[in-house]
Amino acid sequence: MHCTLYSAQHSTLPARTQKTKLDIARQYGLDARDLRTIDLPSEGLPQILIRESTMLINFFNLRLLVQADQVLLFHVNDTAGRREDITTHRVFAHDLEGKLRGDPGLGVSANLPYELRVLEAALASVTSTLEAEYVMAKKEVVDTLETLDKEESLVHSKLRSLLDLARTLAYIEQRATQVRSTLQDLLNTDEDMAEMYLSDKRAGKRHAIQDHQDVEYLLEAYYKASDGVVQSVGSLLGNIRRTEETTQSILDVRRNQIMVLEAKIEIIMLGLAAATLVAGLYGMNVVNYSEESEMAFGVLTLCCVVGTLGITRYGMRRLKHIQKVHL
């Protein structure tokens, strides 16, 4: 497996290396089952495993092994992952040394132990990526809705775009929910939070079960951040659903109006068909004994007009009655 080793000694440059699972398990004091998902090309579920001297952090495509004085960053095959996961990996790796030193402006506290700074850098990368994805998707949704209101001719194409955006938002919501659940599980386990102080354990200062205030504050901050993403995405998805339902209702009304118009035209054509039938009968080359009558044309025309109007009126009344029954 390809990975990069970052040391707590700032003078030491990151070392790119290759390791087997067996070597990693021996060096970091892990069981083989702890590393089952470390090299999978699929994103898997987020998890934070706490062992005696190591933390295993897995957030989608961001996979880390953290100790009190070093961090091992795994490079999963980028072509197998989603674009969002690759972005999370790159956000974490970008200016990682400055984050671990706690440089100002990078969002990581310098007062925390090394392993907690790594954890905070990982959580910051994940939540910032989710927030950025949400902001981009929200902008596209707002633009699509504005276009939908202004240009009715683009309703079908914009509804398809909203469907694609809804899928994107649902994926963001799913990932944010998974991060929130992972942090919630840690917050519910005092033993794991106390065991996350790897530097103090190495120095022989193991924390009591209730002594984990820094870790709890850290996890709560990013729990609220991930929960904020979940709530925001859920609200935006609700707006999209309501817009789709409203648009579908408008389209159904217009579809019904078109059907009513077609029915009216067919009723009128039925009335004209009766007059056409009479004209066809008198157009045959047979003797009908009215050829010499001066009033025949006027009487036939009047009958045809009256018949057409009668059929049309009857049809319209029946159509109106049917509409009232359906309403």
C-alpha positions in Angstrom: 0.0 0.0 0.0 1.3 3.5 -0.9 1.4 5.9 2.0 3.2 9.0 3.3 4.7 9.2 6.8 4.6 12.6 8.6 6.7 13.0 11.7 6.1 15.3 14.6 9.6 16.5 14.2 9.1 19.5 11.9 12.7 19.2 10.6 11.9 15.8 9.1 10.4 15.8 5.6 7.4 13.6 4.8 8.6 10.2 3.5 6.7 8.4 0.7 6.8 4.6 1.3 5.1 1.3 0.6 4.0 -1.1 3.4 2.1 -4.3 3.6 -0.8 -4.9 6.0 1.3 -7.3 8.0 4.1 -4.7 8.5 1.6 -2.0 9.5 -0.1 -4.3 12.0 3.2 -5.2 13.6 4.5 -1.7 13.7 1.4 0.0 14.9 0.1 -2.7 17.3 -3.1 -3.4 15.3 -5.0 -6.5 14.6 -5.5 -7.7 11.0 -9.2 -7.1 11.2 -8.6 -3.4 12.0 -7.1 -3.0 8.6 -9.8 -4.7 6.5 -11.1 -1.5 5.0 -7.9 0.5 4.9 -7.1 -0.3 1.2 -10.6 -0.8 -0.2 -11.2 1.3 -3.3 -14.8 1.9 -2.1 -15.5 4.7 0.4 -16.9 2.5 3.1 -18.3 3.8 6.4 -16.5 6.5 8.5 -14.9 5.1 11.6 -12.4 6.1 14.3 -10.8 3.2 16.1 -8.8 3.7 19.3 -6.1 1.3 20.2 -3.3 1.3 22.8 -0.9 3.4 20.9 -2.7 4.2 17.6 -5.8 5.8 16.2 -7.2 4.6 12.9 -9.1 7.3 11.2 -11.2 6.5 8.1 -13.3 9.2 6.5 -14.3 8.0 3.0 -11.1 8.3 1.0 -9.1 9.9 3.8 -7.4 7.1 5.8 -4.9 7.7 8.5 -2.9 5.9 11.2 -2.0 8.3 14.0 0.4 7.9 16.8 1.8 10.3 19.4 4.7 11.4 17.2 3.7 10.5 13.6 0.9 10.0 11.2 0.7 7.6 8.2 -1.5 8.9 5.3 -2.7 6.2 2.9 -3.1 6.9 -0.8 -6.1 5.0 -2.0 -6.4 4.6 -5.8 -8.0 8.0 -6.8 -9.5 6.6 -10.0 -11.8 4.3 -8.0 -13.2 7.0 -5.7 -15.6 9.8 -6.2 -14.5 13.3 -6.9 -15.7 14.4 -3.5 -13.6 11.8 -1.7 -10.5 12.8 -3.7 -11.1 16.4 -2.7 -11.3 15.4 1.0 -7.9 13.7 0.7 -6.3 16.7 -1.0 -7.8 19.2 1.4 -6.2 17.2 4.3 -2.9 16.8 2.6 -2.7 20.5 1.6 -0.4 22.4 4.0 -0.6 19.5 6.5 2.6 20.4 8.2 1.3 23.9 9.0 -1.9 22.4 10.4 0.0 20.0 12.6 2.2 22.9 13.9 -1.0 24.8 14.7 -0.1 27.8 12.4 -2.6 30.6 12.8 -5.4 30.8 10.2 -5.5 27.1 9.4 -8.2 26.3 12.0 -6.2 23.9 14.1 -5.3 24.6 17.8 -1.7 24.6 18.7 -2.5 23.8 22.4 -3.7 20.3 21.6 -1.5 17.2 21.6 -0.1 16.1 18.3 -2.6 13.2 17.8 -5.5 15.5 18.5 -4.2 18.1 16.1 -4.2 15.4 13.4 -7.7 14.4 14.3 -8.9 18.0 14.2 -7.2 18.5 10.8 -9.0 15.4 9.5 -12.3 16.5 10.8 -11.8 20.0 9.5 -11.0 18.6 6.0 -14.1 16.4 6.0 -16.5 19.1 7.2 -15.1 21.8 5.1 -15.4 19.6 2.0 -19.0 18.8 2.8 -19.8 22.4 3.4 -18.2 23.5 0.2 -20.1 20.8 -1.8 -23.3 22.0 -0.2 -22.7 25.6 -1.0 -21.9 24.8 -4.7 -25.0 22.6 -5.0 -27.2 25.3 -3.3 -26.0 27.9 -5.8 -26.9 25.6 -8.7 -30.3 24.9 -7.1 -31.0 28.7 -6.7 -30.0 29.4 -10.2 -32.2 26.6 -11.6 -35.2 27.7 -9.6 -34.8 31.3 -10.8 -34.6 30.1 -14.4 -37.6 27.9 -13.8 -39.7 30.9 -12.7 -38.6 33.1 -15.6 -38.6 30.7 -18.5 -41.6 28.3 -18.6 -40.4 26.8 -21.8 -37.5 25.2 -20.0 -39.6 23.4 -17.4 -38.8 19.9 -18.4 -35.1 20.4 -18.7 -34.9 22.3 -15.4 -36.9 19.6 -13.6 -34.4 17.1 -14.8 -31.6 19.3 -13.6 -33.3 19.6 -10.2 -33.5 15.8 -10.1 -29.8 15.5 -10.6 -29.1 18.1 -8.0 -31.4 16.3 -5.5 -29.3 13.2 -6.0 -26.2 15.1 -5.3 -27.6 16.7 -2.2 -28.9 13.3 -1.0 -25.3 12.0 -1.3 -23.9 14.9 0.6 -26.6 14.4 3.3 -25.8 10.7 3.5 -22.1 11.4 4.0 -22.7 14.2 6.6 -25.0 11.9 8.5 -22.4 9.2 8.6 -19.8 11.6 9.9 -22.3 12.8 12.5 -23.1 9.3 13.6 -19.4 8.4 13.9 -18.8 11.4 16.2 -21.9 10.7 18.2 -20.7 7.1 18.9 -17.4 8.5 20.2 -19.2 11.1 22.3 -21.3 8.4 23.9 -18.1 6.4 24.9 -16.1 8.0 27.7 -13.5 5.2 27.6 -12.6 5.9 23.9 -12.3 9.6 24.4 -10.0 9.1 27.4 -7.9 6.7 25.4 -7.4 9.2 22.6 -4.6 11.0 24.5 -1.8 9.0 23.0 1.0 11.4 24.0 0.0 11.3 27.7 -0.3 7.5 27.6 3.2 7.2 26.2 4.5 9.5 29.0 2.8 7.3 31.5 0.0 9.8 32.3 -3.1 7.8 31.4 -6.3 9.8 31.7 -9.2 8.8 33.8 -12.5 7.8 32.1 -14.0 11.2 32.9 -10.9 13.2 32.0 -11.5 14.0 28.3 -12.7 17.5 28.2 -10.5 18.6 25.2 -11.5 15.7 23.1 -15.2 16.1 24.0 -15.1 19.8 23.0 -13.3 19.0 19.8 -15.8 16.2 18.8 -18.8 18.3 19.8 -17.6 21.2 17.6 -17.4 19.0 14.5 -20.5 17.1 15.5 -22.4 20.4 15.3 -20.7 21.3 12.0 -21.7 18.0 10.4 -25.2 18.2 11.9 -25.5 21.8 10.4 -24.7 20.4 7.0 -27.4 17.6 7.4 -30.0 20.1 8.5 -29.2 22.6 5.7 -29.2 19.9 3.0 -32.5 18.5 4.4 -34.1 21.9 4.2 -32.9 22.5 0.7 -34.1 19.1 -0.4 -37.5 20.0 1.1 -37.6 23.1 -1.0 -36.7 21.2 -4.1 -39.5 18.6 -3.4 -42.1 21.3 -2.8 -41.0 23.1 -6.0 -41.3 19.9 -8.0 -44.7 19.1 -6.6 -45.9 22.7 -7.4 -44.5 22.5 -10.9 -46.1 19.1 -11.4 -49.4 20.4 -10.2 -49.2 23.3 -12.7 -48.3 21.0 -15.5 -51.2 18.7 -14.6 -53.6 21.7 -14.7 -52.4 22.8 -18.1 -52.5 19.2 -19.3 -56.2 19.0 -18.2 -56.9 22.3 -19.9 -55.4 21.0 -23.2 -57.6 17.8 -22.8 -60.7 19.9 -22.3 -59.9 22.0 -25.3 -59.4 18.9 -27.4 -62.7 17.6 -26.1 -64.5 20.8 -27.2 -63.0 20.7 -30.6 -64.1 17.0 -31.0 -67.6 18.0 -29.9 -67.7 20.7 -32.5 -66.4 18.3 -35.2 -69.1 15.8 -34.2 -71.8 18.5 -34.8 -70.3 19.4 -38.2 -70.2 15.7 -39.0 -74.0 15.5 -38.8 -74.2 18.4 -41.3 -71.6 16.7 -43.5 -73.7 13.5 -43.5 -76.8 15.4 -44.8 -74.7 17.0 -47.5 -73.3 13.6 -48.4 -76.7 12.1 -48.7 -78.0 14.9 -51.0 -74.8 14.8 -53.0 -75.5 11.3 -54.3 -76.7 10.9 -57.9 -80.2 9.7 -56.9 -83.6 11.2 -57.3 -84.7 12.9 -54.0 -87.7 14.9 -55.3 -86.4 18.2 -54.0 -84.3 19.3 -56.9 -87.1 21.6 -58.3 -88.0 23.0 -54.9 -87.0 26.7 -54.3 -87.0 26.3 -50.5 -85.1 23.0 -50.3 -81.6 24.6 -50.0 -82.7 27.0 -47.3 -84.5 24.4 -45.3 -81.6 21.9 -45.5 -79.1 24.6 -44.5 -81.2 25.7 -41.6 -81.6 22.1 -40.4 -77.9 21.5 -40.7 -77.0 24.6 -38.7 -79.6 23.8 -36.0 -78.5 20.2 -35.8 -74.8 21.2 -35.5 -75.6 23.8 -32.8 -77.8 21.3 -31.0 -75.2 18.6 -30.9 -72.5 21.0 -29.9 -74.6 22.5 -27.1 -75.5 19.1 -25.8 -71.9 18.0 -25.9 -70.7 21.1 -24.1 -73.2 20.7 -21.3 -72.2 17.0 -20.8 -68.5 18.0 -20.7 -69.2 20.7 -18.1 -71.2 18.2 -16.0 -68.3 15.8 -16.2 -65.9 18.5 -15.1 -68.1 19.4 -12.1 -68.3 15.7 -11.1 -64.4 15.4 -11.1 -63.9 18.6 -9.2 
